[in-house]
C-alpha cells in the first residue's frame, strides 16, 4: 500500500471543504512515534499582479490530542452563540453541503480510551 508522506509525517485522513474563494483542509496525521494530531489549513487563491499568475496563501493550525476537547467546546460555544444569539432567524441547514470524507490511507485504529469525535452541532 502506498502511503502519502508530508515532511516525514503520515497523512491518515483528509477532508476538504470548499467555501467560496477559500478551501479548508482537515487532515489527520501521525508522528514518527505513532501518535496522531490534526491540522486545519485555510487556503486562499490570490492573484499575483506582478506575473499575472495565481498563488495560494495558506494558514495552518496544529491541533494535538490533549487540546481536542477544549478546542471543540470553544468552537461549539462560539458557533452556537452566533446561531442562537446573534442570528436566530437564519436557517443554517440551508448552507449544508453533504459529501463523503476522503480517506487518504488506511487508518490506524485509535488508541484505547480515545473517543473524541469531531461534531458540528
Secondary structure, 3 states (H helix, E strand, C coil): CCCCEECCEEEEEEEEEEECCEEEEEEEEECCCCCEEEEEEEEEEEEECCCCEEEEEEEEEEEEHHHHHHHHHHHHHHHHHHHHHHCCCCCHHHHCCCCCCECCCCCCCCCCCCCCCCCCC
